[in-house]
Amino acid sequence: MKQTYFIGLSAAVICMLAVIPATAQQSTSYEVEYQAPQSYKDFRFSVGGGYAFRLGKIEKTGDSKLDELNKQLRHGFAIDADAQYFFKEGWGLGLNMNYCSSSTSGGNINLPPPTLTIIRNYKESQNILFVGPSFAGRSEFSKFLLVSSVAIGPMFYKDKINFDDGEIYFNRTVFGFNAGISGEYKLSGNVGIGVKLSYTLGTIYFDSLYLDGQKVGGDKQNISSLMLTAFLSFRTW
């Protein structure tokens, strides 16, 4: 009798030990299943500056000095700023802005036919501003943050030429596309420094101009730029 009682008690204990882990697992699964999703409302802003290189082909003018001045206009400085609001862990919406400027000067330049004019003093400056809404993505690590973005918006182009006693202005607004990727090091919980590589694409068209029956204007010009900038960033997370 005692032996039968002992076997029954042992069986009951074994059944209880088998049921407890399963019950605990169901309780854990229940808690995970109904856990509130994490909310992402993160804001980031960065501003920086650096080097800008104008893309596109440089047309030959026939005068070596004027060709050299056009080459110098390809190199300039850039100011870049962007802001993002991240709705999710990996993506968000924002605003991109960049400003590129370059200038050059020279003298005793022979303009190509049909003008055949000699300019004693020549100075030119070109400025391009891009502003547009963006779609941004991010990948975060313990000490580093990668942010990429694509944006579309207007490009405001301004070209000012001073020669001898005259001035010429060109102003155009065209559709532009901007894309970039940046990597930053987190200096603290909310501040970082980094480097950004980006480019902006756009093309302008000049009105046709005829002199002595020959076309001297109306060509298109590539105003795209490649930019490498260093920046300081501020985050809310």
mmCIF file of the C-alpha atoms, coordinates in Angstrom:
data_MODEL
# 
_entry.id   MODEL 
# 
loop_
_atom_site.group_PDB 
_atom_site.id 
_atom_site.type_symbol 
_atom_site.label_atom_id 
_atom_site.label_alt_id 
_atom_site.label_comp_id 
_atom_site.label_asym_id 
_atom_site.label_entity_id 
_atom_site.label_seq_id 
_atom_site.pdbx_PDB_ins_code 
_atom_site.Cartn_x 
_atom_site.Cartn_y 
_atom_site.Cartn_z 
_atom_site.occupancy 
_atom_site.B_iso_or_equiv 
_atom_site.pdbx_formal_charge 
_atom_site.auth_seq_id 
_atom_site.auth_comp_id 
_atom_site.auth_asym_id 
_atom_site.auth_atom_id 
_atom_site.pdbx_PDB_model_num 
ATOM 1   C CA . MET A 1 1   ? 0.000  0.000  0.000   1.00 0.00 ? 1   MET A CA 1 
ATOM 2   C CA . LYS A 1 2   ? 2.757  2.359  0.924   1.00 0.00 ? 2   LYS A CA 1 
ATOM 3   C CA . GLN A 1 3   ? 4.544  1.505  -2.276  1.00 0.00 ? 3   GLN A CA 1 
ATOM 4   C CA . THR A 1 4   ? 1.461  2.327  -4.352  1.00 0.00 ? 4   THR A CA 1 
ATOM 5   C CA . TYR A 1 5   ? 1.029  5.631  -2.502  1.00 0.00 ? 5   TYR A CA 1 
ATOM 6   C CA . PHE A 1 6   ? 4.669  6.569  -3.108  1.00 0.00 ? 6   PHE A CA 1 
ATOM 7   C CA . ILE A 1 7   ? 4.402  5.839  -6.863  1.00 0.00 ? 7   ILE A CA 1 
ATOM 8   C CA . GLY A 1 8   ? 1.256  7.955  -7.163  1.00 0.00 ? 8   GLY A CA 1 
ATOM 9   C CA . LEU A 1 9   ? 2.885  10.886 -5.308  1.00 0.00 ? 9   LEU A CA 1 
ATOM 10  C CA . SER A 1 10  ? 5.972  10.710 -7.496  1.00 0.00 ? 10  SER A CA 1 
ATOM 11  C CA . ALA A 1 11  ? 3.848  10.743 -10.664 1.00 0.00 ? 11  ALA A CA 1 
ATOM 12  C CA . ALA A 1 12  ? 1.962  13.806 -9.446  1.00 0.00 ? 12  ALA A CA 1 
ATOM 13  C CA . VAL A 1 13  ? 5.207  15.699 -8.719  1.00 0.00 ? 13  VAL A CA 1 
ATOM 14  C CA . ILE A 1 14  ? 6.611  14.865 -12.164 1.00 0.00 ? 14  ILE A CA 1 
ATOM 15  C CA . CYS A 1 15  ? 3.428  16.094 -13.860 1.00 0.00 ? 15  CYS A CA 1 
ATOM 16  C CA . MET A 1 16  ? 3.602  19.361 -11.906 1.00 0.00 ? 16  MET A CA 1 
ATOM 17  C CA . LEU A 1 17  ? 7.248  19.918 -12.858 1.00 0.00 ? 17  LEU A CA 1 
ATOM 18  C CA . ALA A 1 18  ? 6.390  19.364 -16.517 1.00 0.00 ? 18  ALA A CA 1 
ATOM 19  C CA . VAL A 1 19  ? 3.448  21.778 -16.462 1.00 0.00 ? 19  VAL A CA 1 
ATOM 20  C CA . ILE A 1 20  ? 5.228  24.682 -14.706 1.00 0.00 ? 20  ILE A CA 1 
ATOM 21  C CA . PRO A 1 21  ? 7.728  25.528 -17.547 1.00 0.00 ? 21  PRO A CA 1 
ATOM 22  C CA . ALA A 1 22  ? 4.991  25.360 -20.161 1.00 0.00 ? 22  ALA A CA 1 
ATOM 23  C CA . THR A 1 23  ? 2.808  27.696 -18.099 1.00 0.00 ? 23  THR A CA 1 
ATOM 24  C CA . ALA A 1 24  ? 5.727  30.116 -17.628 1.00 0.00 ? 24  ALA A CA 1 
ATOM 25  C CA . GLN A 1 25  ? 6.469  30.048 -21.349 1.00 0.00 ? 25  GLN A CA 1 
ATOM 26  C CA . GLN A 1 26  ? 2.849  30.831 -22.196 1.00 0.00 ? 26  GLN A CA 1 
ATOM 27  C CA . SER A 1 27  ? 2.912  33.722 -19.743 1.00 0.00 ? 27  SER A CA 1 
ATOM 28  C CA . THR A 1 28  ? 6.105  35.108 -21.305 1.00 0.00 ? 28  THR A CA 1 
ATOM 29  C CA . SER A 1 29  ? 4.736  34.761 -24.833 1.00 0.00 ? 29  SER A CA 1 
ATOM 30  C CA . TYR A 1 30  ? 1.580  36.541 -23.743 1.00 0.00 ? 30  TYR A CA 1 
ATOM 31  C CA . GLU A 1 31  ? 3.557  39.490 -22.382 1.00 0.00 ? 31  GLU A CA 1 
ATOM 32  C CA . VAL A 1 32  ? 5.749  39.789 -25.511 1.00 0.00 ? 32  VAL A CA 1 
ATOM 33  C CA . GLU A 1 33  ? 2.762  39.500 -27.834 1.00 0.00 ? 33  GLU A CA 1 
ATOM 34  C CA . TYR A 1 34  ? 0.931  42.396 -26.227 1.00 0.00 ? 34  TYR A CA 1 
ATOM 35  C CA . GLN A 1 35  ? 3.960  44.608 -25.562 1.00 0.00 ? 35  GLN A CA 1 
ATOM 36  C CA . ALA A 1 36  ? 3.388  48.198 -26.774 1.00 0.00 ? 36  ALA A CA 1 
ATOM 37  C CA . PRO A 1 37  ? 5.407  49.048 -29.904 1.00 0.00 ? 37  PRO A CA 1 
ATOM 38  C CA . GLN A 1 38  ? 8.314  51.454 -29.468 1.00 0.00 ? 38  GLN A CA 1 
ATOM 39  C CA . SER A 1 39  ? 7.657  54.991 -30.687 1.00 0.00 ? 39  SER A CA 1 
ATOM 40  C CA . TYR A 1 40  ? 10.265 56.820 -32.783 1.00 0.00 ? 40  TYR A CA 1 
ATOM 41  C CA . LYS A 1 41  ? 10.028 60.600 -32.851 1.00 0.00 ? 41  LYS A CA 1 
ATOM 42  C CA . ASP A 1 42  ? 13.643 61.598 -33.409 1.00 0.00 ? 42  ASP A CA 1 
ATOM 43  C CA . PHE A 1 43  ? 14.855 64.903 -34.828 1.00 0.00 ? 43  PHE A CA 1 
ATOM 44  C CA . ARG A 1 44  ? 18.310 65.535 -36.321 1.00 0.00 ? 44  ARG A CA 1 
ATOM 45  C CA . PHE A 1 45  ? 19.930 68.679 -37.746 1.00 0.00 ? 45  PHE A CA 1 
ATOM 46  C CA . SER A 1 46  ? 23.394 69.144 -39.266 1.00 0.00 ? 46  SER A CA 1 
ATOM 47  C CA . VAL A 1 47  ? 25.316 72.005 -40.868 1.00 0.00 ? 47  VAL A CA 1 
ATOM 48  C CA . GLY A 1 48  ? 28.758 72.013 -42.476 1.00 0.00 ? 48  GLY A CA 1 
ATOM 49  C CA . GLY A 1 49  ? 30.979 73.220 -45.275 1.00 0.00 ? 49  GLY A CA 1 
ATOM 50  C CA . GLY A 1 50  ? 33.686 72.048 -47.617 1.00 0.00 ? 50  GLY A CA 1 
ATOM 51  C CA . TYR A 1 51  ? 34.693 71.541 -51.235 1.00 0.00 ? 51  TYR A CA 1 
ATOM 52  C CA . ALA A 1 52  ? 32.478 71.617 -54.330 1.00 0.00 ? 52  ALA A CA 1 
ATOM 53  C CA . PHE A 1 53  ? 33.421 70.349 -57.790 1.00 0.00 ? 53  PHE A CA 1 
ATOM 54  C CA . ARG A 1 54  ? 31.328 71.237 -60.832 1.00 0.00 ? 54  ARG A CA 1 
ATOM 55  C CA . LEU A 1 55  ? 30.482 68.268 -63.022 1.00 0.00 ? 55  LEU A CA 1 
ATOM 56  C CA . GLY A 1 56  ? 29.900 68.267 -66.762 1.00 0.00 ? 56  GLY A CA 1 
ATOM 57  C CA . LYS A 1 57  ? 31.962 68.956 -69.849 1.00 0.00 ? 57  LYS A CA 1 
ATOM 58  C CA . ILE A 1 58  ? 33.814 72.240 -70.423 1.00 0.00 ? 58  ILE A CA 1 
ATOM 59  C CA . GLU A 1 59  ? 33.409 73.523 -73.946 1.00 0.00 ? 59  GLU A CA 1 
ATOM 60  C CA . LYS A 1 60  ? 36.479 74.871 -75.708 1.00 0.00 ? 60  LYS A CA 1 
ATOM 61  C CA . THR A 1 61  ? 36.291 78.555 -76.634 1.00 0.00 ? 61  THR A CA 1 
ATOM 62  C CA . GLY A 1 62  ? 39.384 78.907 -78.788 1.00 0.00 ? 62  GLY A CA 1 
ATOM 63  C CA . ASP A 1 63  ? 41.173 81.138 -76.269 1.00 0.00 ? 63  ASP A CA 1 
ATOM 64  C CA . SER A 1 64  ? 43.474 79.392 -73.790 1.00 0.00 ? 64  SER A CA 1 
ATOM 65  C CA . LYS A 1 65  ? 43.018 82.076 -71.113 1.00 0.00 ? 65  LYS A CA 1 
ATOM 66  C CA . LEU A 1 66  ? 39.224 81.877 -71.271 1.00 0.00 ? 66  LEU A CA 1 
ATOM 67  C CA . ASP A 1 67  ? 39.374 78.066 -71.166 1.00 0.00 ? 67  ASP A CA 1 
ATOM 68  C CA . GLU A 1 68  ? 41.541 78.265 -68.054 1.00 0.00 ? 68  GLU A CA 1 
ATOM 69  C CA . LEU A 1 69  ? 39.055 80.621 -66.382 1.00 0.00 ? 69  LEU A CA 1 
ATOM 70  C CA . ASN A 1 70  ? 36.248 78.174 -67.120 1.00 0.00 ? 70  ASN A CA 1 
ATOM 71  C CA . LYS A 1 71  ? 38.278 75.374 -65.515 1.00 0.00 ? 71  LYS A CA 1 
ATOM 72  C CA . GLN A 1 72  ? 38.764 77.482 -62.390 1.00 0.00 ? 72  GLN A CA 1 
ATOM 73  C CA . LEU A 1 73  ? 34.993 77.882 -62.072 1.00 0.00 ? 73  LEU A CA 1 
ATOM 74  C CA . ARG A 1 74  ? 34.706 74.125 -61.542 1.00 0.00 ? 74  ARG A CA 1 
ATOM 75  C CA . HIS A 1 75  ? 36.332 74.445 -58.098 1.00 0.00 ? 75  HIS A CA 1 
ATOM 76  C CA . GLY A 1 76  ? 34.567 76.217 -55.262 1.00 0.00 ? 76  GLY A CA 1 
ATOM 77  C CA . PHE A 1 77  ? 33.229 75.911 -51.737 1.00 0.00 ? 77  PHE A CA 1 
ATOM 78  C CA . ALA A 1 78  ? 29.981 74.436 -50.482 1.00 0.00 ? 78  ALA A CA 1 
ATOM 79  C CA . ILE A 1 79  ? 27.704 75.016 -47.503 1.00 0.00 ? 79  ILE A CA 1 
ATOM 80  C CA . ASP A 1 80  ? 25.434 72.106 -46.655 1.00 0.00 ? 80  ASP A CA 1 
ATOM 81  C CA . ALA A 1 81  ? 22.601 71.749 -44.137 1.00 0.00 ? 81  ALA A CA 1 
ATOM 82  C CA . ASP A 1 82  ? 19.935 69.119 -43.613 1.00 0.00 ? 82  ASP A CA 1 
ATOM 83  C CA . ALA A 1 83  ? 17.239 68.235 -41.117 1.00 0.00 ? 83  ALA A CA 1 
ATOM 84  C CA . GLN A 1 84  ? 15.330 64.983 -40.603 1.00 0.00 ? 84  GLN A CA 1 
ATOM 85  C CA . TYR A 1 85  ? 12.426 63.773 -38.509 1.00 0.00 ? 85  TYR A CA 1 
ATOM 86  C CA . PHE A 1 86  ? 12.473 60.010 -38.093 1.00 0.00 ? 86  PHE A CA 1 
ATOM 87  C CA . PHE A 1 87  ? 9.064  58.363 -37.713 1.00 0.00 ? 87  PHE A CA 1 
ATOM 88  C CA . LYS A 1 88  ? 10.546 54.868 -37.678 1.00 0.00 ? 88  LYS A CA 1 
ATOM 89  C CA . GLU A 1 89  ? 13.829 53.300 -36.608 1.00 0.00 ? 89  GLU A CA 1 
ATOM 90  C CA . GLY A 1 90  ? 15.208 53.226 -40.148 1.00 0.00 ? 90  GLY A CA 1 
ATOM 91  C CA . TRP A 1 91  ? 13.596 56.087 -42.065 1.00 0.00 ? 91  TRP A CA 1 
ATOM 92  C CA . GLY A 1 92  ? 12.170 59.584 -41.913 1.00 0.00 ? 92  GLY A CA 1 
ATOM 93  C CA . LEU A 1 93  ? 11.416 62.768 -43.862 1.00 0.00 ? 93  LEU A CA 1 
ATOM 94  C CA . GLY A 1 94  ? 13.362 66.000 -43.956 1.00 0.00 ? 94  GLY A CA 1 
ATOM 95  C CA . LEU A 1 95  ? 14.761 68.973 -45.826 1.00 0.00 ? 95  LEU A CA 1 
ATOM 96  C CA . ASN A 1 96  ? 18.084 69.294 -47.702 1.00 0.00 ? 96  ASN A CA 1 
ATOM 97  C CA . MET A 1 97  ? 19.875 72.535 -48.575 1.00 0.00 ? 97  MET A CA 1 
ATOM 98  C CA . ASN A 1 98  ? 23.225 73.177 -50.214 1.00 0.00 ? 98  ASN A CA 1 
ATOM 99  C CA . TYR A 1 99  ? 24.910 76.254 -51.631 1.00 0.00 ? 99  TYR A CA 1 
ATOM 100 C CA . CYS A 1 100 ? 27.860 76.139 -54.057 1.00 0.00 ? 100 CYS A CA 1 
ATOM 101 C CA . SER A 1 101 ? 29.917 79.155 -55.067 1.00 0.00 ? 101 SER A CA 1 
ATOM 102 C CA . SER A 1 102 ? 32.938 79.621 -57.341 1.00 0.00 ? 102 SER A CA 1 
ATOM 103 C CA . SER A 1 103 ? 34.700 82.617 -58.884 1.00 0.00 ? 103 SER A CA 1 
ATOM 104 C CA . THR A 1 104 ? 37.531 83.484 -61.240 1.00 0.00 ? 104 THR A CA 1 
ATOM 105 C CA . SER A 1 105 ? 39.227 86.510 -62.773 1.00 0.00 ? 105 SER A CA 1 
ATOM 106 C CA . GLY A 1 106 ? 41.731 87.373 -65.503 1.00 0.00 ? 106 GLY A CA 1 
ATOM 107 C CA . GLY A 1 107 ? 42.700 89.854 -68.199 1.00 0.00 ? 107 GLY A CA 1 
ATOM 108 C CA . ASN A 1 108 ? 43.569 90.307 -71.873 1.00 0.00 ? 108 ASN A CA 1 
ATOM 109 C CA . ILE A 1 109 ? 41.105 87.680 -73.031 1.00 0.00 ? 109 ILE A CA 1 
ATOM 110 C CA . ASN A 1 110 ? 40.277 87.210 -76.702 1.00 0.00 ? 110 ASN A CA 1 
ATOM 111 C CA . LEU A 1 111 ? 36.605 86.356 -77.141 1.00 0.00 ? 111 LEU A CA 1 
ATOM 112 C CA . PRO A 1 112 ? 35.915 83.792 -79.867 1.00 0.00 ? 112 PRO A CA 1 
ATOM 113 C CA . PRO A 1 113 ? 34.314 84.673 -83.232 1.00 0.00 ? 113 PRO A CA 1 
ATOM 114 C CA . PRO A 1 114 ? 32.127 86.369 -84.243 1.00 0.00 ? 114 PRO A CA 1 
ATOM 115 C CA . THR A 1 115 ? 32.859 89.016 -81.574 1.00 0.00 ? 115 THR A CA 1 
ATOM 116 C CA . LEU A 1 116 ? 36.710 89.037 -81.780 1.00 0.00 ? 116 LEU A CA 1 
ATOM 117 C CA . THR A 1 117 ? 36.835 91.401 -78.804 1.00 0.00 ? 117 THR A CA 1 
ATOM 118 C CA . ILE A 1 118 ? 39.708 91.744 -76.350 1.00 0.00 ? 118 ILE A CA 1 
ATOM 119 C CA . ILE A 1 119 ? 38.693 92.083 -72.690 1.00 0.00 ? 119 ILE A CA 1 
ATOM 120 C CA . ARG A 1 120 ? 41.255 93.721 -70.456 1.00 0.00 ? 120 ARG A CA 1 
ATOM 121 C CA . ASN A 1 121 ? 39.629 92.883 -67.121 1.00 0.00 ? 121 ASN A CA 1 
ATOM 122 C CA . TYR A 1 122 ? 37.350 89.903 -66.586 1.00 0.00 ? 122 TYR A CA 1 
ATOM 123 C CA . LYS A 1 123 ? 35.689 88.606 -63.426 1.00 0.00 ? 123 LYS A CA 1 
ATOM 124 C CA . GLU A 1 124 ? 32.975 85.966 -63.057 1.00 0.00 ? 124 GLU A CA 1 
ATOM 125 C CA . SER A 1 125 ? 31.169 84.355 -60.122 1.00 0.00 ? 125 SER A CA 1 
ATOM 126 C CA . GLN A 1 126 ? 28.622 81.525 -60.137 1.00 0.00 ? 126 GLN A CA 1 
ATOM 127 C CA . ASN A 1 127 ? 26.297 80.631 -57.266 1.00 0.00 ? 127 ASN A CA 1 
ATOM 128 C CA . ILE A 1 128 ? 23.903 77.676 -57.063 1.00 0.00 ? 128 ILE A CA 1 
ATOM 129 C CA . LEU A 1 129 ? 21.355 77.093 -54.293 1.00 0.00 ? 129 LEU A CA 1 
ATOM 130 C CA . PHE A 1 130 ? 19.352 73.884 -53.892 1.00 0.00 ? 130 PHE A CA 1 
ATOM 131 C CA . VAL A 1 131 ? 16.451 73.436 -51.459 1.00 0.00 ? 131 VAL A CA 1 
ATOM 132 C CA . GLY A 1 132 ? 14.089 70.487 -51.365 1.00 0.00 ? 132 GLY A CA 1 
ATOM 133 C CA . PRO A 1 133 ? 12.205 67.927 -49.269 1.00 0.00 ? 133 PRO A CA 1 
ATOM 134 C CA . SER A 1 134 ? 13.988 64.630 -48.679 1.00 0.00 ? 134 SER A CA 1 
ATOM 135 C CA . PHE A 1 135 ? 13.490 60.997 -47.764 1.00 0.00 ? 135 PHE A CA 1 
ATOM 136 C CA . ALA A 1 136 ? 16.142 59.844 -45.292 1.00 0.00 ? 136 ALA A CA 1 
ATOM 137 C CA . GLY A 1 137 ? 17.379 56.533 -43.938 1.00 0.00 ? 137 GLY A CA 1 
ATOM 138 C CA . ARG A 1 138 ? 19.608 55.773 -40.959 1.00 0.00 ? 138 ARG A CA 1 
ATOM 139 C CA . SER A 1 139 ? 21.720 52.962 -39.560 1.00 0.00 ? 139 SER A CA 1 
ATOM 140 C CA . GLU A 1 140 ? 22.850 53.407 -35.969 1.00 0.00 ? 140 GLU A CA 1 
ATOM 141 C CA . PHE A 1 141 ? 25.676 51.858 -33.986 1.00 0.00 ? 141 PHE A CA 1 
ATOM 142 C CA . SER A 1 142 ? 26.936 52.450 -30.466 1.00 0.00 ? 142 SER A CA 1 
ATOM 143 C CA . LYS A 1 143 ? 29.338 55.249 -31.455 1.00 0.00 ? 143 LYS A CA 1 
ATOM 144 C CA . PHE A 1 144 ? 28.548 55.877 -35.124 1.00 0.00 ? 144 PHE A CA 1 
ATOM 145 C CA . LEU A 1 145 ? 25.568 56.920 -37.225 1.00 0.00 ? 145 LEU A CA 1 
ATOM 146 C CA . LEU A 1 146 ? 25.061 56.594 -40.990 1.00 0.00 ? 146 LEU A CA 1 
ATOM 147 C CA . VAL A 1 147 ? 22.455 58.800 -42.666 1.00 0.00 ? 147 VAL A CA 1 
ATOM 148 C CA . SER A 1 148 ? 21.526 58.751 -46.354 1.00 0.00 ? 148 SER A CA 1 
ATOM 149 C CA . SER A 1 149 ? 18.990 60.899 -48.189 1.00 0.00 ? 149 SER A CA 1 
ATOM 150 C CA . VAL A 1 150 ? 17.494 61.720 -51.566 1.00 0.00 ? 150 VAL A CA 1 
ATOM 151 C CA . ALA A 1 151 ? 15.725 64.988 -52.355 1.00 0.00 ? 151 ALA A CA 1 
ATOM 152 C CA . ILE A 1 152 ? 14.070 66.873 -55.199 1.00 0.00 ? 152 ILE A CA 1 
ATOM 153 C CA . GLY A 1 153 ? 13.475 70.586 -55.486 1.00 0.00 ? 153 GLY A CA 1 
ATOM 154 C CA . PRO A 1 154 ? 14.401 73.830 -57.244 1.00 0.00 ? 154 PRO A CA 1 
ATOM 155 C CA . MET A 1 155 ? 17.943 74.918 -58.077 1.00 0.00 ? 155 MET A CA 1 
ATOM 156 C CA . PHE A 1 156 ? 18.551 78.672 -58.186 1.00 0.00 ? 156 PHE A CA 1 
ATOM 157 C CA . TYR A 1 157 ? 21.433 79.547 -60.504 1.00 0.00 ? 157 TYR A CA 1 
ATOM 158 C CA . LYS A 1 158 ? 23.088 82.971 -60.672 1.00 0.00 ? 158 LYS A CA 1 
ATOM 159 C CA . ASP A 1 159 ? 26.007 83.933 -62.913 1.00 0.00 ? 159 ASP A CA 1 
ATOM 160 C CA . LYS A 1 160 ? 27.551 87.409 -62.690 1.00 0.00 ? 160 LYS A CA 1 
ATOM 161 C CA . ILE A 1 161 ? 30.180 88.583 -65.191 1.00 0.00 ? 161 ILE A CA 1 
ATOM 162 C CA . ASN A 1 162 ? 32.096 91.857 -64.927 1.00 0.00 ? 162 ASN A CA 1 
ATOM 163 C CA . PHE A 1 163 ? 34.258 92.906 -67.879 1.00 0.00 ? 163 PHE A CA 1 
ATOM 164 C CA . ASP A 1 164 ? 35.920 96.276 -68.394 1.00 0.00 ? 164 ASP A CA 1 
ATOM 165 C CA . ASP A 1 165 ? 33.007 98.695 -67.950 1.00 0.00 ? 165 ASP A CA 1 
ATOM 166 C CA . GLY A 1 166 ? 30.140 96.253 -68.395 1.00 0.00 ? 166 GLY A CA 1 
ATOM 167 C CA . GLU A 1 167 ? 28.178 93.630 -66.473 1.00 0.00 ? 167 GLU A CA 1 
ATOM 168 C CA . ILE A 1 168 ? 26.125 90.586 -67.446 1.00 0.00 ? 168 ILE A CA 1 
ATOM 169 C CA . TYR A 1 169 ? 23.699 88.679 -65.198 1.00 0.00 ? 169 TYR A CA 1 
ATOM 170 C CA . PHE A 1 170 ? 22.200 85.243 -65.757 1.00 0.00 ? 170 PHE A CA 1 
ATOM 171 C CA . ASN A 1 171 ? 19.465 83.995 -63.431 1.00 0.00 ? 171 ASN A CA 1 
ATOM 172 C CA . ARG A 1 172 ? 17.731 80.647 -63.865 1.00 0.00 ? 172 ARG A CA 1 
ATOM 173 C CA . THR A 1 173 ? 15.574 78.358 -61.728 1.00 0.00 ? 173 THR A CA 1 
ATOM 174 C CA . VAL A 1 174 ? 15.478 74.703 -62.741 1.00 0.00 ? 174 VAL A CA 1 
ATOM 175 C CA . PHE A 1 175 ? 14.433 71.331 -61.337 1.00 0.00 ? 175 PHE A CA 1 
ATOM 176 C CA . GLY A 1 176 ? 17.157 69.582 -59.326 1.00 0.00 ? 176 GLY A CA 1 
ATOM 177 C CA . PHE A 1 177 ? 17.911 66.244 -57.688 1.00 0.00 ? 177 PHE A CA 1 
ATOM 178 C CA . ASN A 1 178 ? 20.098 65.772 -54.621 1.00 0.00 ? 178 ASN A CA 1 
ATOM 179 C CA . ALA A 1 179 ? 21.472 62.645 -52.934 1.00 0.00 ? 179 ALA A CA 1 
ATOM 180 C CA . GLY A 1 180 ? 24.053 62.071 -50.241 1.00 0.00 ? 180 GLY A CA 1 
ATOM 181 C CA . ILE A 1 181 ? 25.429 59.844 -47.517 1.00 0.00 ? 181 ILE A CA 1 
ATOM 182 C CA . SER A 1 182 ? 27.069 60.899 -44.263 1.00 0.00 ? 182 SER A CA 1 
ATOM 183 C CA . GLY A 1 183 ? 28.897 59.168 -41.460 1.00 0.00 ? 183 GLY A CA 1 
ATOM 184 C CA . GLU A 1 184 ? 29.230 60.744 -38.052 1.00 0.00 ? 184 GLU A CA 1 
ATOM 185 C CA . TYR A 1 185 ? 30.910 60.003 -34.753 1.00 0.00 ? 185 TYR A CA 1 
ATOM 186 C CA . LYS A 1 186 ? 28.878 60.608 -31.616 1.00 0.00 ? 186 LYS A CA 1 
ATOM 187 C CA . LEU A 1 187 ? 30.753 63.014 -29.409 1.00 0.00 ? 187 LEU A CA 1 
ATOM 188 C CA . SER A 1 188 ? 28.026 62.864 -26.782 1.00 0.00 ? 188 SER A CA 1 
ATOM 189 C CA . GLY A 1 189 ? 24.433 61.785 -26.398 1.00 0.00 ? 189 GLY A CA 1 
ATOM 190 C CA . ASN A 1 190 ? 23.153 64.550 -28.681 1.00 0.00 ? 190 ASN A CA 1 
ATOM 191 C CA . VAL A 1 191 ? 26.126 65.975 -30.630 1.00 0.00 ? 191 VAL A CA 1 
ATOM 192 C CA . GLY A 1 192 ? 28.218 64.457 -33.410 1.00 0.00 ? 192 GLY A CA 1 
ATOM 193 C CA . ILE A 1 193 ? 30.789 65.331 -36.072 1.00 0.00 ? 193 ILE A CA 1 
ATOM 194 C CA . GLY A 1 194 ? 31.227 63.716 -39.448 1.00 0.00 ? 194 GLY A CA 1 
ATOM 195 C CA . VAL A 1 195 ? 31.821 63.805 -43.174 1.00 0.00 ? 195 VAL A CA 1 
ATOM 196 C CA . LYS A 1 196 ? 29.226 63.923 -45.952 1.00 0.00 ? 196 LYS A CA 1 
ATOM 197 C CA . LEU A 1 197 ? 29.538 63.053 -49.640 1.00 0.00 ? 197 LEU A CA 1 
ATOM 198 C CA . SER A 1 198 ? 26.711 64.358 -51.824 1.00 0.00 ? 198 SER A CA 1 
ATOM 199 C CA . TYR A 1 199 ? 25.863 65.557 -55.300 1.00 0.00 ? 199 TYR A CA 1 
ATOM 200 C CA . THR A 1 200 ? 23.227 67.730 -56.935 1.00 0.00 ? 200 THR A CA 1 
ATOM 201 C CA . LEU A 1 201 ? 22.080 67.310 -60.559 1.00 0.00 ? 201 LEU A CA 1 
ATOM 202 C CA . GLY A 1 202 ? 20.613 70.025 -62.776 1.00 0.00 ? 202 GLY A CA 1 
ATOM 203 C CA . THR A 1 203 ? 20.754 71.544 -66.269 1.00 0.00 ? 203 THR A CA 1 
ATOM 204 C CA . ILE A 1 204 ? 19.982 75.067 -67.463 1.00 0.00 ? 204 ILE A CA 1 
ATOM 205 C CA . TYR A 1 205 ? 19.173 76.291 -70.952 1.00 0.00 ? 205 TYR A CA 1 
ATOM 206 C CA . PHE A 1 206 ? 20.175 79.689 -72.277 1.00 0.00 ? 206 PHE A CA 1 
ATOM 207 C CA . ASP A 1 207 ? 18.015 81.645 -74.697 1.00 0.00 ? 207 ASP A CA 1 
ATOM 208 C CA . SER A 1 208 ? 19.226 81.747 -78.304 1.00 0.00 ? 208 SER A CA 1 
ATOM 209 C CA . LEU A 1 209 ? 21.310 84.780 -79.188 1.00 0.00 ? 209 LEU A CA 1 
ATOM 210 C CA . TYR A 1 210 ? 22.426 85.706 -82.703 1.00 0.00 ? 210 TYR A CA 1 
ATOM 211 C CA . LEU A 1 211 ? 25.158 88.161 -83.668 1.00 0.00 ? 211 LEU A CA 1 
ATOM 212 C CA . ASP A 1 212 ? 25.840 89.030 -87.335 1.00 0.00 ? 212 ASP A CA 1 
ATOM 213 C CA . GLY A 1 213 ? 23.689 86.075 -88.325 1.00 0.00 ? 213 GLY A CA 1 
ATOM 214 C CA . GLN A 1 214 ? 25.641 83.575 -86.217 1.00 0.00 ? 214 GLN A CA 1 
ATOM 215 C CA . LYS A 1 215 ? 24.357 81.790 -83.143 1.00 0.00 ? 215 LYS A CA 1 
ATOM 216 C CA . VAL A 1 216 ? 26.395 82.634 -80.056 1.00 0.00 ? 216 VAL A CA 1 
ATOM 217 C CA . GLY A 1 217 ? 23.967 81.482 -77.338 1.00 0.00 ? 217 GLY A CA 1 
ATOM 218 C CA . GLY A 1 218 ? 21.175 79.097 -76.538 1.00 0.00 ? 218 GLY A CA 1 
ATOM 219 C CA . ASP A 1 219 ? 23.209 76.107 -75.444 1.00 0.00 ? 219 ASP A CA 1 
ATOM 220 C CA . LYS A 1 220 ? 22.472 74.066 -72.328 1.00 0.00 ? 220 LYS A CA 1 
ATOM 221 C CA . GLN A 1 221 ? 24.841 73.970 -69.390 1.00 0.00 ? 221 GLN A CA 1 
ATOM 222 C CA . ASN A 1 222 ? 25.348 71.300 -66.755 1.00 0.00 ? 222 ASN A CA 1 
ATOM 223 C CA . ILE A 1 223 ? 25.266 72.877 -63.287 1.00 0.00 ? 223 ILE A CA 1 
ATOM 224 C CA . SER A 1 224 ? 25.631 69.607 -61.347 1.00 0.00 ? 224 SER A CA 1 
ATOM 225 C CA . SER A 1 225 ? 28.061 69.512 -58.432 1.00 0.00 ? 225 SER A CA 1 
ATOM 226 C CA . LEU A 1 226 ? 29.858 66.944 -56.297 1.00 0.00 ? 226 LEU A CA 1 
ATOM 227 C CA . MET A 1 227 ? 30.418 68.021 -52.682 1.00 0.00 ? 227 MET A CA 1 
ATOM 228 C CA . LEU A 1 228 ? 32.565 66.784 -49.816 1.00 0.00 ? 228 LEU A CA 1 
ATOM 229 C CA . THR A 1 229 ? 31.806 68.515 -46.516 1.00 0.00 ? 229 THR A CA 1 
ATOM 230 C CA . ALA A 1 230 ? 32.542 68.221 -42.809 1.00 0.00 ? 230 ALA A CA 1 
ATOM 231 C CA . PHE A 1 231 ? 29.660 68.899 -40.430 1.00 0.00 ? 231 PHE A CA 1 
ATOM 232 C CA . LEU A 1 232 ? 28.420 69.223 -36.884 1.00 0.00 ? 232 LEU A CA 1 
ATOM 233 C CA . SER A 1 233 ? 25.148 67.492 -35.997 1.00 0.00 ? 233 SER A CA 1 
ATOM 234 C CA . PHE A 1 234 ? 22.574 67.718 -33.224 1.00 0.00 ? 234 PHE A CA 1 
ATOM 235 C CA . ARG A 1 235 ? 20.141 64.921 -32.271 1.00 0.00 ? 235 ARG A CA 1 
ATOM 236 C CA . THR A 1 236 ? 17.257 64.520 -29.847 1.00 0.00 ? 236 THR A CA 1 
ATOM 237 C CA . TRP A 1 237 ? 17.963 60.849 -29.101 1.00 0.00 ? 237 TRP A CA 1 
# 
